[in-house]
Amino acid sequence: LKATLKGFRVILISDIQETPVIHLAAKSFAVTVTDWSTQLHASTVIPITIDYYNLKVSHWEPLIDPWKFSVTVSFIF
């Protein structure tokens, strides 16, 4: 199985000021899953950016520089 996702976005909103606080965005990525009957193996690499909203200047600023997050999972049944 190979699935391609266009990405996702998560925005955390402050309940005190009701303004956005953290913005996490992932660009397009693919998930590959093989042999899920006996020896499951799944892997993906997700390009992620994380920004925070600076209230003092009313502007989004990078919290973490863009990086790639890799996940590999293996199970033997």
All heavy atoms as a GROMACS GRO file, in nm:
protein
  622
    1LEU      N    1   0.085  -0.118   0.000
    1LEU     CA    2   0.000   0.000   0.000
    1LEU      C    3   0.089   0.123   0.000
    1LEU      O    4   0.186   0.131   0.075
    1LEU     CB    5  -0.090   0.001   0.124
    1LEU     CG    6  -0.167   0.130   0.150
    1LEU    CD1    7  -0.278   0.147   0.048
    1LEU    CD2    8  -0.224   0.127   0.290
    2LYS      N    9   0.056   0.216  -0.088
    2LYS     CA   10   0.125   0.345  -0.087
    2LYS      C   11   0.018   0.453  -0.093
    2LYS      O   12  -0.062   0.457  -0.186
    2LYS     CB   13   0.220   0.358  -0.204
    2LYS     CG   14   0.298   0.487  -0.200
    2LYS     CD   15   0.404   0.492  -0.306
    2LYS     CE   16   0.482   0.622  -0.290
    2LYS     NZ   17   0.590   0.632  -0.386
    3ALA      N   18   0.015   0.536   0.009
    3ALA     CA   19  -0.083   0.645   0.017
    3ALA      C   20  -0.008   0.778   0.016
    3ALA      O   21   0.091   0.795   0.086
    3ALA     CB   22  -0.165   0.633   0.143
    4THR      N   23  -0.058   0.871  -0.064
    4THR     CA   24   0.000   1.005  -0.069
    4THR      C   25  -0.100   1.103  -0.010
    4THR      O   26  -0.215   1.107  -0.053
    4THR     CB   27   0.033   1.044  -0.214
    4THR    OG1   28   0.122   0.947  -0.270
    4THR    CG2   29   0.098   1.180  -0.220
    5LEU      N   30  -0.057   1.177   0.089
    5LEU     CA   31  -0.143   1.276   0.154
    5LEU      C   32  -0.094   1.415   0.117
    5LEU      O   33   0.026   1.439   0.106
    5LEU     CB   34  -0.139   1.256   0.305
    5LEU     CG   35  -0.191   1.118   0.345
    5LEU    CD1   36  -0.104   1.059   0.452
    5LEU    CD2   37  -0.332   1.130   0.388
    6LYS      N   38  -0.186   1.507   0.100
    6LYS     CA   39  -0.151   1.644   0.061
    6LYS      C   40  -0.098   1.727   0.177
    6LYS      O   41  -0.056   1.839   0.158
    6LYS     CB   42  -0.270   1.712  -0.003
    6LYS     CG   43  -0.307   1.650  -0.134
    6LYS     CD   44  -0.403   1.734  -0.210
    6LYS     CE   45  -0.434   1.667  -0.340
    6LYS     NZ   46  -0.454   1.760  -0.446
    7GLY      N   47  -0.102   1.672   0.298
    7GLY     CA   48  -0.051   1.743   0.414
    7GLY      C   49  -0.161   1.768   0.516
    7GLY      O   50  -0.275   1.725   0.499
    8PHE      N   51  -0.124   1.835   0.624
    8PHE     CA   52  -0.221   1.871   0.726
    8PHE      C   53  -0.173   1.996   0.799
    8PHE      O   54  -0.058   2.037   0.785
    8PHE     CB   55  -0.244   1.755   0.825
    8PHE     CG   56  -0.122   1.712   0.901
    8PHE    CD1   57  -0.088   1.774   1.021
    8PHE    CD2   58  -0.042   1.609   0.855
    8PHE    CE1   59   0.024   1.734   1.091
    8PHE    CE2   60   0.070   1.569   0.924
    8PHE     CZ   61   0.103   1.631   1.042
    9ARG      N   62  -0.262   2.054   0.876
    9ARG     CA   63  -0.233   2.176   0.949
    9ARG      C   64  -0.300   2.170   1.085
    9ARG      O   65  -0.416   2.130   1.096
    9ARG     CB   66  -0.285   2.295   0.870
    9ARG     CG   67  -0.262   2.428   0.934
    9ARG     CD   68  -0.313   2.537   0.847
    9ARG     NE   69  -0.234   2.530   0.723
    9ARG     CZ   70  -0.238   2.620   0.628
    9ARG    NH1   71  -0.318   2.723   0.640
    9ARG    NH2   72  -0.164   2.610   0.522
   10VAL      N   73  -0.228   2.210   1.188
   10VAL     CA   74  -0.282   2.217   1.324
   10VAL      C   75  -0.254   2.357   1.378
   10VAL      O   76  -0.140   2.403   1.374
   10VAL     CB   77  -0.217   2.112   1.418
   10VAL    CG1   78  -0.269   2.127   1.560
   10VAL    CG2   79  -0.241   1.972   1.366
   11ILE      N   80  -0.359   2.423   1.426
   11ILE     CA   81  -0.345   2.557   1.483
   11ILE      C   82  -0.400   2.554   1.625
   11ILE      O   83  -0.516   2.518   1.646
   11ILE     CB   84  -0.419   2.663   1.400
   11ILE    CG1   85  -0.362   2.666   1.259
   11ILE    CG2   86  -0.409   2.800   1.465
   11ILE    CD1   87  -0.437   2.755   1.164
   12LEU      N   88  -0.316   2.589   1.722
   12LEU     CA   89  -0.360   2.599   1.860
   12LEU      C   90  -0.401   2.743   1.888
   12LEU      O   91  -0.325   2.835   1.856
   12LEU     CB   92  -0.249   2.557   1.956
   12LEU     CG   93  -0.230   2.406   1.962
   12LEU    CD1   94  -0.098   2.372   1.900
   12LEU    CD2   95  -0.236   2.363   2.103
   13ILE      N   96  -0.518   2.760   1.951
   13ILE     CA   97  -0.570   2.893   1.979
   13ILE      C   98  -0.576   2.914   2.130
   13ILE      O   99  -0.624   2.829   2.203
   13ILE     CB  100  -0.710   2.910   1.916
   13ILE    CG1  101  -0.699   2.896   1.764
   13ILE    CG2  102  -0.771   3.044   1.954
   13ILE    CD1  103  -0.828   2.899   1.692
   14SER      N  104  -0.527   3.029   2.175
   14SER     CA  105  -0.527   3.064   2.317
   14SER      C  106  -0.670   3.090   2.363
   14SER      O  107  -0.745   3.163   2.297
   14SER     CB  108  -0.441   3.188   2.340
   14SER     OG  109  -0.459   3.237   2.470
   15ASP      N  110  -0.709   3.034   2.477
   15ASP     CA  111  -0.843   3.058   2.528
   15ASP      C  112  -0.853   3.192   2.603
   15ASP      O  113  -0.962   3.244   2.625
   15ASP     CB  114  -0.890   2.944   2.618
   15ASP     CG  115  -0.801   2.923   2.740
   15ASP    OD1  116  -0.690   2.978   2.741
   15ASP    OD2  117  -0.844   2.852   2.831
   16ILE      N  118  -0.740   3.250   2.639
   16ILE     CA  119  -0.742   3.378   2.711
   16ILE      C  120  -0.762   3.495   2.614
   16ILE      O  121  -0.851   3.576   2.631
   16ILE     CB  122  -0.612   3.396   2.793
   16ILE    CG1  123  -0.605   3.287   2.900
   16ILE    CG2  124  -0.606   3.534   2.855
   16ILE    CD1  125  -0.473   3.281   2.973
   17GLN      N  126  -0.676   3.503   2.510
   17GLN     CA  127  -0.686   3.613   2.416
   17GLN      C  128  -0.762   3.576   2.289
   17GLN      O  129  -0.784   3.659   2.203
   17GLN     CB  130  -0.545   3.661   2.378
   17GLN     CG  131  -0.476   3.728   2.491
   17GLN     CD  132  -0.335   3.671   2.512
   17GLN    OE1  133  -0.297   3.573   2.454
   17GLN    NE2  134  -0.261   3.733   2.602
   18GLU      N  135  -0.796   3.449   2.275
   18GLU     CA  136  -0.864   3.396   2.157
   18GLU      C  137  -0.790   3.431   2.029
   18GLU      O  138  -0.848   3.473   1.929
   18GLU     CB  139  -1.010   3.443   2.152
   18GLU     CG  140  -1.092   3.391   2.268
   18GLU     CD  141  -1.237   3.433   2.261
   18GLU    OE1  142  -1.278   3.501   2.166
   18GLU    OE2  143  -1.310   3.395   2.354
   19THR      N  144  -0.658   3.415   2.033
   19THR     CA  145  -0.574   3.436   1.917
   19THR      C  146  -0.493   3.309   1.891
   19THR      O  147  -0.471   3.230   1.983
   19THR     CB  148  -0.475   3.553   1.940
   19THR    OG1  149  -0.397   3.525   2.056
   19THR    CG2  150  -0.547   3.684   1.958
   20PRO      N  151  -0.449   3.289   1.767
   20PRO     CA  152  -0.365   3.172   1.740
   20PRO      C  153  -0.233   3.182   1.813
   20PRO      O  154  -0.179   3.291   1.832
   20PRO     CB  155  -0.346   3.176   1.588
   20PRO     CG  156  -0.388   3.310   1.545
   20PRO     CD  157  -0.473   3.370   1.650
   21VAL      N  158  -0.182   3.067   1.856
   21VAL     CA  159  -0.056   3.064   1.932
   21VAL      C  160   0.050   2.986   1.856
   21VAL      O  161   0.160   3.034   1.835
   21VAL     CB  162  -0.077   3.002   2.071
   21VAL    CG1  163   0.052   2.996   2.149
   21VAL    CG2  164  -0.182   3.078   2.149
   22ILE      N  165   0.017   2.864   1.815
   22ILE     CA  166   0.111   2.774   1.746
   22ILE      C  167   0.048   2.728   1.615
   22ILE      O  168  -0.071   2.696   1.610
   22ILE     CB  169   0.145   2.651   1.832
   22ILE    CG1  170   0.208   2.691   1.965
   22ILE    CG2  171   0.233   2.552   1.757
   22ILE    CD1  172   0.350   2.738   1.956
   23HIS      N  173   0.129   2.724   1.510
   23HIS     CA  174   0.084   2.677   1.379
   23HIS      C  175   0.182   2.569   1.333
   23HIS      O  176   0.300   2.595   1.312
   23HIS     CB  177   0.082   2.794   1.280
   23HIS     CG  178   0.049   2.752   1.142
   23HIS    ND1  179   0.143   2.749   1.042
   23HIS    CD2  180  -0.067   2.712   1.086
   23HIS    CE1  181   0.086   2.709   0.930
   23HIS    NE2  182  -0.041   2.686   0.956
   24LEU      N  183   0.132   2.445   1.320
   24LEU     CA  184   0.211   2.334   1.270
   24LEU      C  185   0.156   2.295   1.134
   24LEU      O  186   0.035   2.274   1.121
   24LEU     CB  187   0.201   2.214   1.366
   24LEU     CG  188   0.279   2.090   1.327
   24LEU    CD1  189   0.342   2.030   1.449
   24LEU    CD2  190   0.193   1.991   1.255
   25ALA      N  191   0.241   2.286   1.034
   25ALA     CA  192   0.197   2.251   0.899
   25ALA      C  193   0.290   2.144   0.841
   25ALA      O  194   0.412   2.150   0.859
   25ALA     CB  195   0.197   2.373   0.808
   26ALA      N  196   0.230   2.046   0.776
   26ALA     CA  197   0.306   1.941   0.708
   26ALA      C  198   0.270   1.945   0.561
   26ALA      O  199   0.153   1.952   0.525
   26ALA     CB  200   0.274   1.805   0.767
   27LYS      N  201   0.372   1.943   0.476
   27LYS     CA  202   0.349   1.943   0.332
   27LYS      C  203   0.319   1.801   0.286
   27LYS      O  204   0.314   1.708   0.365
   27LYS     CB  205   0.471   2.000   0.261
   27LYS     CG  206   0.493   2.146   0.291
   27LYS     CD  207   0.609   2.200   0.213
   27LYS     CE  208   0.627   2.348   0.247
   27LYS     NZ  209   0.738   2.407   0.176
   28SER      N  210   0.301   1.785   0.159
   28SER     CA  211   0.266   1.656   0.099
   28SER      C  212   0.368   1.548   0.138
   28SER      O  213   0.489   1.572   0.138
   28SER     CB  214   0.262   1.671  -0.053
   28SER     OG  215   0.230   1.549  -0.112
   29PHE      N  216   0.317   1.428   0.171
   29PHE     CA  217   0.404   1.316   0.208
   29PHE      C  218   0.338   1.185   0.169
   29PHE      O  219   0.217   1.178   0.145
   29PHE     CB  220   0.439   1.319   0.357
   29PHE     CG  221   0.322   1.306   0.449
   29PHE    CD1  222   0.287   1.183   0.502
   29PHE    CD2  223   0.248   1.418   0.485
   29PHE    CE1  224   0.180   1.171   0.589
   29PHE    CE2  225   0.140   1.406   0.570
   29PHE     CZ  226   0.106   1.283   0.623
   30ALA      N  227   0.417   1.080   0.160
   30ALA     CA  228   0.369   0.947   0.123
   30ALA      C  229   0.393   0.850   0.237
   30ALA      O  230   0.494   0.857   0.306
   30ALA     CB  231   0.438   0.899  -0.003
   31VAL      N  232   0.299   0.757   0.255
   31VAL     CA  233   0.311   0.651   0.355
   31VAL      C  234   0.316   0.519   0.279
   31VAL      O  235   0.232   0.493   0.193
   31VAL     CB  236   0.190   0.651   0.452
   31VAL    CG1  237   0.202   0.537   0.551
   31VAL    CG2  238   0.179   0.784   0.523
   32THR      N  239   0.414   0.436   0.311
   32THR     CA  240   0.428   0.306   0.246
   32THR      C  241   0.412   0.197   0.351
   32THR      O  242   0.478   0.200   0.456
   32THR     CB  243   0.567   0.293   0.180
   32THR    OG1  244   0.585   0.403   0.091
   32THR    CG2  245   0.579   0.163   0.105
   33VAL      N  246   0.323   0.100   0.324
   33VAL     CA  247   0.299  -0.012   0.414
   33VAL      C  248   0.316  -0.141   0.333
   33VAL      O  249   0.259  -0.156   0.225
   33VAL     CB  250   0.156  -0.008   0.474
   33VAL    CG1  251   0.135  -0.124   0.569
   33VAL    CG2  252   0.133   0.123   0.544
   34THR      N  253   0.395  -0.234   0.386
   34THR     CA  254   0.418  -0.361   0.317
   34THR      C  255   0.395  -0.478   0.412
   34THR      O  256   0.414  -0.466   0.533
   34THR     CB  257   0.561  -0.371   0.261
   34THR    OG1  258   0.654  -0.355   0.368
   34THR    CG2  259   0.586  -0.264   0.157
   35ASP      N  260   0.355  -0.589   0.356
   35ASP     CA  261   0.341  -0.719   0.424
   35ASP      C  262   0.268  -0.709   0.558
   35ASP      O  263   0.319  -0.746   0.663
   35ASP     CB  264   0.479  -0.782   0.443
   35ASP     CG  265   0.469  -0.931   0.475
   35ASP    OD1  266   0.359  -0.988   0.463
   35ASP    OD2  267   0.572  -0.989   0.515
   36TRP      N  268   0.143  -0.658   0.557
   36TRP     CA  269   0.069  -0.640   0.681
   36TRP      C  270   0.006  -0.769   0.733
   36TRP      O  271  -0.059  -0.769   0.835
   36TRP     CB  272  -0.037  -0.531   0.669
   36TRP     CG  273  -0.130  -0.546   0.554
   36TRP    CD1  274  -0.237  -0.628   0.546
   36TRP    CD2  275  -0.123  -0.478   0.431
   36TRP    NE1  276  -0.297  -0.617   0.426
   36TRP    CE2  277  -0.229  -0.524   0.351
   36TRP    CE3  278  -0.037  -0.384   0.378
   36TRP    CZ2  279  -0.251  -0.478   0.223
   36TRP    CZ3  280  -0.060  -0.338   0.250
   36TRP    CH2  281  -0.165  -0.384   0.175
   37SER      N  282   0.028  -0.882   0.664
   37SER     CA  283  -0.030  -1.007   0.712
   37SER      C  284   0.059  -1.074   0.817
   37SER      O  285   0.009  -1.133   0.912
   37SER     CB  286  -0.054  -1.103   0.596
   37SER     OG  287   0.068  -1.130   0.530
   38THR      N  288   0.193  -1.069   0.801
   38THR     CA  289   0.280  -1.138   0.897
   38THR      C  290   0.389  -1.048   0.956
   38THR      O  291   0.421  -1.058   1.073
   38THR     CB  292   0.349  -1.259   0.830
   38THR    OG1  293   0.423  -1.213   0.717
   38THR    CG2  294   0.247  -1.363   0.789
   39GLN      N  295   0.449  -0.962   0.874
   39GLN     CA  296   0.557  -0.876   0.921
   39GLN      C  297   0.532  -0.733   0.872
   39GLN      O  298   0.593  -0.687   0.775
   39GLN     CB  299   0.692  -0.925   0.870
   39GLN     CG  300   0.730  -1.061   0.922
   39GLN     CD  301   0.863  -1.108   0.866
   39GLN    OE1  302   0.920  -1.046   0.777
   39GLN    NE2  303   0.913  -1.218   0.918
   40LEU      N  304   0.446  -0.665   0.941
   40LEU     CA  305   0.408  -0.529   0.902
   40LEU      C  306   0.528  -0.435   0.904
   40LEU      O  307   0.608  -0.435   0.998
   40LEU     CB  308   0.301  -0.475   0.998
   40LEU     CG  309   0.261  -0.330   0.976
   40LEU    CD1  310   0.168  -0.323   0.856
   40LEU    CD2  311   0.194  -0.273   1.098
   41HIS      N  312   0.540  -0.358   0.798
   41HIS     CA  313   0.645  -0.256   0.791
   41HIS      C  314   0.582  -0.132   0.729
   41HIS      O  315   0.530  -0.136   0.618
   41HIS     CB  316   0.763  -0.302   0.707
   41HIS     CG  317   0.872  -0.201   0.698
   41HIS    ND1  318   0.962  -0.180   0.801
   41HIS    CD2  319   0.904  -0.112   0.601
   41HIS    CE1  320   1.044  -0.083   0.765
   41HIS    NE2  321   1.011  -0.040   0.645
   42ALA      N  322   0.585  -0.019   0.802
   42ALA     CA  323   0.530   0.107   0.753
   42ALA      C  324   0.635   0.216   0.772
   42ALA      O  325   0.706   0.218   0.873
   42ALA     CB  326   0.403   0.143   0.828
   43SER      N  327   0.642   0.306   0.674
   43SER     CA  328   0.739   0.415   0.687
   43SER      C  329   0.688   0.538   0.614
   43SER      O  330   0.612   0.529   0.518
   43SER     CB  331   0.875   0.375   0.632
   43SER     OG  332   0.865   0.347   0.495
   44THR      N  333   0.733   0.654   0.663
   44THR     CA  334   0.699   0.782   0.602
   44THR      C  335   0.801   0.887   0.644
   44THR      O  336   0.869   0.871   0.745
   44THR     CB  337   0.557   0.828   0.640
   44THR    OG1  338   0.524   0.944   0.563
   44THR    CG2  339   0.546   0.860   0.787
   45VAL      N  340   0.810   0.991   0.565
   45VAL     CA  341   0.891   1.109   0.598
   45VAL      C  342   0.800   1.230   0.579
   45VAL      O  343   0.745   1.250   0.471
   45VAL     CB  344   1.015   1.121   0.508
   45VAL    CG1  345   1.091   1.248   0.538
   45VAL    CG2  346   1.105   1.000   0.524
   46ILE      N  347   0.781   1.308   0.686
   46ILE     CA  348   0.687   1.420   0.684
   46ILE      C  349   0.765   1.550   0.699
   46ILE      O  350   0.830   1.572   0.801
   46ILE     CB  351   0.584   1.408   0.798
   46ILE    CG1  352   0.513   1.273   0.792
   46ILE    CG2  353   0.484   1.522   0.794
   46ILE    CD1  354   0.427   1.244   0.913
   47PRO      N  355   0.758   1.639   0.598
   47PRO     CA  356   0.822   1.771   0.613
   47PRO      C  357   0.735   1.864   0.697
   47PRO      O  358   0.620   1.889   0.665
   47PRO     CB  359   0.834   1.821   0.468
   47PRO     CG  360   0.731   1.745   0.393
   47PRO     CD  361   0.706   1.618   0.466
   48ILE      N  362   0.790   1.913   0.808
   48ILE     CA  363   0.712   1.990   0.906
   48ILE      C  364   0.772   2.129   0.927
   48ILE      O  365   0.894   2.146   0.930
   48ILE     CB  366   0.708   1.916   1.041
   48ILE    CG1  367   0.627   1.788   1.027
   48ILE    CG2  368   0.649   2.002   1.150
   48ILE    CD1  369   0.622   1.706   1.153
   49THR      N  370   0.684   2.228   0.946
   49THR     CA  371   0.724   2.360   0.992
   49THR      C  372   0.638   2.398   1.112
   49THR      O  373   0.520   2.364   1.117
   49THR     CB  374   0.706   2.468   0.882
   49THR    OG1  375   0.570   2.472   0.845
   49THR    CG2  376   0.793   2.441   0.762
   50ILE      N  377   0.698   2.464   1.210
   50ILE     CA  378   0.625   2.508   1.328
   50ILE      C  379   0.654   2.656   1.351
   50ILE      O  380   0.770   2.696   1.360
   50ILE     CB  381   0.663   2.427   1.454
   50ILE    CG1  382   0.638   2.278   1.431
   50ILE    CG2  383   0.585   2.476   1.575
   50ILE    CD1  384   0.684   2.189   1.544
   51ASP      N  385   0.546   2.736   1.359
   51ASP     CA  386   0.557   2.880   1.383
   51ASP      C  387   0.479   2.917   1.508
   51ASP      O  388   0.387   2.844   1.548
   51ASP     CB  389   0.500   2.959   1.265
   51ASP     CG  390   0.572   2.931   1.135
   51ASP    OD1  391   0.694   2.915   1.138
   51ASP    OD2  392   0.504   2.924   1.031
   52TYR      N  393   0.514   3.028   1.569
   52TYR     CA  394   0.437   3.080   1.682
   52TYR      C  395   0.397   3.224   1.652
   52TYR      O  396   0.465   3.294   1.576
   52TYR     CB  397   0.512   3.070   1.815
   52TYR     CG  398   0.622   3.171   1.831
   52TYR    CD1  399   0.600   3.289   1.903
   52TYR    CD2  400   0.748   3.150   1.777
   52TYR    CE1  401   0.701   3.382   1.918
   52TYR    CE2  402   0.849   3.243   1.791
   52TYR     CZ  403   0.824   3.359   1.862
   52TYR     OH  404   0.923   3.452   1.876
   53TYR      N  405   0.288   3.267   1.710
   53TYR     CA  406   0.237   3.402   1.686
   53TYR      C  407   0.292   3.495   1.793
   53TYR      O  408   0.264   3.479   1.911
   53TYR     CB  409   0.085   3.404   1.687
   53TYR     CG  410   0.028   3.532   1.634
   53TYR    CD1  411   0.029   3.559   1.498
   53TYR    CD2  412  -0.028   3.626   1.718
   53TYR    CE1  413  -0.023   3.677   1.448
   53TYR    CE2  414  -0.081   3.744   1.670
   53TYR     CZ  415  -0.078   3.769   1.534
   53TYR     OH  416  -0.129   3.885   1.485
   54ASN      N  417   0.372   3.592   1.752
   54ASN     CA  418   0.432   3.688   1.844
   54ASN      C  419   0.334   3.805   1.860
   54ASN      O  420   0.315   3.885   1.769
   54ASN     CB  421   0.566   3.737   1.788
   54ASN     CG  422   0.641   3.822   1.886
   54ASN    OD1  423   0.582   3.878   1.979
   54ASN    ND2  424   0.772   3.833   1.866
   55LEU      N  425   0.270   3.814   1.976
   55LEU     CA  426   0.171   3.919   2.000
   55LEU      C  427   0.232   4.058   2.002
   55LEU      O  428   0.165   4.156   1.968
   55LEU     CB  429   0.100   3.894   2.133
   55LEU     CG  430   0.000   3.780   2.135
   55LEU    CD1  431  -0.048   3.753   2.276
   55LEU    CD2  432  -0.118   3.811   2.044
   56LYS      N  433   0.358   4.070   2.040
   56LYS     CA  434   0.421   4.202   2.048
   56LYS      C  435   0.434   4.269   1.912
   56LYS      O  436   0.424   4.390   1.902
   56LYS     CB  437   0.559   4.190   2.113
   56LYS     CG  438   0.552   4.151   2.258
   56LYS     CD  439   0.690   4.141   2.319
   56LYS     CE  440   0.676   4.096   2.464
   56LYS     NZ  441   0.807   4.079   2.527
   57VAL      N  442   0.455   4.189   1.808
   57VAL     CA  443   0.470   4.246   1.673
   57VAL      C  444   0.356   4.203   1.580
   57VAL      O  445   0.356   4.237   1.463
   57VAL     CB  446   0.607   4.208   1.611
   57VAL    CG1  447   0.720   4.270   1.687
   57VAL    CG2  448   0.622   4.058   1.601
   58SER      N  449   0.261   4.125   1.633
   58SER     CA  450   0.146   4.075   1.555
   58SER      C  451   0.190   4.008   1.426
   58SER      O  452   0.145   4.042   1.316
   58SER     CB  453   0.048   4.188   1.525
   58SER     OG  454  -0.003   4.240   1.644
   59HIS      N  455   0.280   3.909   1.442
   59HIS     CA  456   0.337   3.844   1.324
   59HIS      C  457   0.376   3.700   1.358
   59HIS      O  458   0.415   3.672   1.471
   59HIS     CB  459   0.460   3.923   1.277
   59HIS     CG  460   0.517   3.876   1.150
   59HIS    ND1  461   0.454   3.891   1.030
   59HIS    CD2  462   0.635   3.813   1.123
   59HIS    CE1  463   0.529   3.840   0.934
   59HIS    NE2  464   0.639   3.791   0.989
   60TRP      N  465   0.363   3.609   1.260
   60TRP     CA  466   0.408   3.470   1.278
   60TRP      C  467   0.560   3.466   1.266
   60TRP      O  468   0.617   3.524   1.175
   60TRP     CB  469   0.347   3.379   1.172
   60TRP     CG  470   0.203   3.351   1.194
   60TRP    CD1  471   0.099   3.409   1.130
   60TRP    CD2  472   0.148   3.259   1.287
   60TRP    NE1  473  -0.020   3.359   1.177
   60TRP    CE2  474   0.008   3.265   1.274
   60TRP    CE3  475   0.201   3.171   1.380
   60TRP    CZ2  476  -0.080   3.188   1.350
   60TRP    CZ3  477   0.115   3.094   1.456
   60TRP    CH2  478  -0.023   3.103   1.441
   61GLU      N  479   0.625   3.393   1.358
   61GLU     CA  480   0.769   3.376   1.356
   61GLU      C  481   0.802   3.228   1.370
   61GLU      O  482   0.729   3.154   1.436
   61GLU     CB  483   0.834   3.455   1.470
   61GLU     CG  484   0.816   3.604   1.456
   61GLU     CD  485   0.887   3.683   1.565
   61GLU    OE1  486   0.951   3.622   1.653
   61GLU    OE2  487   0.877   3.806   1.560
   62PRO      N  488   0.911   3.183   1.308
   62PRO     CA  489   0.944   3.040   1.316
   62PRO      C  490   0.983   2.998   1.458
   62PRO      O  491   1.061   3.066   1.524
   62PRO     CB  492   1.061   3.024   1.220
   62PRO     CG  493   1.107   3.160   1.185
   62PRO     CD  494   1.002   3.258   1.226
   63LEU      N  495   0.926   2.888   1.502
   63LEU     CA  496   0.964   2.830   1.630
   63LEU      C  497   1.073   2.726   1.607
   63LEU      O  498   1.170   2.719   1.681
   63LEU     CB  499   0.842   2.764   1.697
   63LEU     CG  500   0.864   2.701   1.832
   63LEU    CD1  501   0.905   2.806   1.934
   63LEU    CD2  502   0.738   2.630   1.879
   64ILE      N  503   1.055   2.646   1.503
   64ILE     CA  504   1.153   2.546   1.461
   64ILE      C  505   1.170   2.560   1.311
   64ILE      O  506   1.072   2.570   1.237
   64ILE     CB  507   1.104   2.404   1.496
   64ILE    CG1  508   1.091   2.388   1.647
   64ILE    CG2  509   1.200   2.299   1.439
   64ILE    CD1  510   1.032   2.256   1.689
   65ASP      N  511   1.294   2.561   1.266
   65ASP     CA  512   1.319   2.567   1.122
   65ASP      C  513   1.257   2.445   1.054
   65ASP      O  514   1.242   2.340   1.116
   65ASP     CB  515   1.469   2.570   1.093
   65ASP     CG  516   1.532   2.703   1.131
   65ASP    OD1  517   1.461   2.805   1.126
   65ASP    OD2  518   1.652   2.704   1.165
   66PRO      N  519   1.219   2.456   0.926
   66PRO     CA  520   1.161   2.341   0.856
   66PRO      C  521   1.254   2.220   0.864
   66PRO      O  522   1.375   2.231   0.847
   66PRO     CB  523   1.149   2.391   0.712
   66PRO     CG  524   1.143   2.538   0.722
   66PRO     CD  525   1.228   2.574   0.841
   67TRP      N  526   1.195   2.105   0.893
   67TRP     CA  527   1.272   1.982   0.904
   67TRP      C  528   1.185   1.865   0.863
   67TRP      O  529   1.063   1.877   0.852
   67TRP     CB  530   1.330   1.963   1.044
   67TRP     CG  531   1.230   1.961   1.155
   67TRP    CD1  532   1.162   2.068   1.205
   67TRP    CD2  533   1.185   1.848   1.230
   67TRP    NE1  534   1.079   2.028   1.307
   67TRP    CE2  535   1.090   1.894   1.324
   67TRP    CE3  536   1.216   1.713   1.227
   67TRP    CZ2  537   1.027   1.809   1.412
   67TRP    CZ3  538   1.152   1.628   1.318
   67TRP    CH2  539   1.059   1.677   1.408
   68LYS      N  540   1.248   1.751   0.840
   68LYS     CA  541   1.176   1.631   0.799
   68LYS      C  542   1.172   1.534   0.916
   68LYS      O  543   1.274   1.502   0.975
   68LYS     CB  544   1.242   1.566   0.679
   68LYS     CG  545   1.229   1.652   0.556
   68LYS     CD  546   1.289   1.584   0.437
   68LYS     CE  547   1.271   1.674   0.315
   68LYS     NZ  548   1.328   1.613   0.196
   69PHE      N  549   1.051   1.487   0.946
   69PHE     CA  550   1.025   1.395   1.055
   69PHE      C  551   1.004   1.257   0.995
   69PHE      O  552   0.916   1.238   0.912
   69PHE     CB  553   0.901   1.444   1.130
   69PHE     CG  554   0.859   1.360   1.245
   69PHE    CD1  555   0.935   1.354   1.359
   69PHE    CD2  556   0.741   1.288   1.240
   69PHE    CE1  557   0.894   1.278   1.467
   69PHE    CE2  558   0.701   1.212   1.346
   69PHE     CZ  559   0.778   1.206   1.460
   70SER      N  560   1.083   1.161   1.033
   70SER     CA  561   1.077   1.026   0.976
   70SER      C  562   1.018   0.928   1.078
   70SER      O  563   1.055   0.930   1.195
   70SER     CB  564   1.219   0.980   0.939
   70SER     OG  565   1.216   0.848   0.893
   71VAL      N  566   0.925   0.844   1.030
   71VAL     CA  567   0.863   0.742   1.115
   71VAL      C  568   0.872   0.608   1.045
   71VAL      O  569   0.834   0.594   0.928
   71VAL     CB  570   0.715   0.775   1.143
   71VAL    CG1  571   0.650   0.665   1.227
   71VAL    CG2  572   0.700   0.909   1.211
   72THR      N  573   0.922   0.508   1.116
   72THR     CA  574   0.928   0.371   1.065
   72THR      C  575   0.874   0.279   1.173
   72THR      O  576   0.916   0.286   1.288
   72THR     CB  577   1.071   0.331   1.029
   72THR    OG1  578   1.122   0.424   0.934
   72THR    CG2  579   1.076   0.191   0.974
   73VAL      N  580   0.780   0.192   1.134
   73VAL     CA  581   0.718   0.099   1.228
   73VAL      C  582   0.727  -0.041   1.171
   73VAL      O  583   0.698  -0.063   1.053
   73VAL     CB  584   0.570   0.136   1.252
   73VAL    CG1  585   0.504   0.037   1.345
   73VAL    CG2  586   0.556   0.277   1.305
   74SER      N  587   0.769  -0.138   1.254
   74SER     CA  588   0.774  -0.277   1.214
   74SER      C  589   0.715  -0.365   1.323
   74SER      O  590   0.745  -0.346   1.441
   74SER     CB  591   0.919  -0.321   1.188
   74SER     OG  592   0.973  -0.251   1.080
   75PHE      N  593   0.629  -0.460   1.284
   75PHE     CA  594   0.571  -0.556   1.376
   75PHE      C  595   0.584  -0.695   1.316
   75PHE      O  596   0.570  -0.715   1.197
   75PHE     CB  597   0.421  -0.531   1.398
   75PHE     CG  598   0.391  -0.409   1.479
   75PHE    CD1  599   0.335  -0.297   1.420
   75PHE    CD2  600   0.416  -0.406   1.615
   75PHE    CE1  601   0.306  -0.184   1.493
   75PHE    CE2  602   0.388  -0.294   1.690
   75PHE     CZ  603   0.333  -0.183   1.629
   76ILE      N  604   0.608  -0.792   1.402
   76ILE     CA  605   0.609  -0.932   1.359
   76ILE      C  606   0.497  -1.001   1.437
   76ILE      O  607   0.495  -1.002   1.560
   76ILE     CB  608   0.744  -1.000   1.389
   76ILE    CG1  609   0.854  -0.930   1.312
   76ILE    CG2  610   0.737  -1.148   1.353
   76ILE    CD1  611   0.992  -0.980   1.341
   77PHE      N  612   0.400  -1.055   1.362
   77PHE     CA  613   0.285  -1.120   1.425
   77PHE      C  614   0.310  -1.265   1.448
   77PHE      O  615   0.371  -1.334   1.378
   77PHE     CB  616   0.161  -1.104   1.337
   77PHE     CG  617   0.121  -0.961   1.320
   77PHE    CD1  618   0.145  -0.894   1.202
   77PHE    CD2  619   0.059  -0.893   1.423
   77PHE    CE1  620   0.107  -0.763   1.187
   77PHE    CE2  621   0.021  -0.762   1.408
   77PHE     CZ  622   0.044  -0.696   1.289
   0.00000   0.00000   0.00000
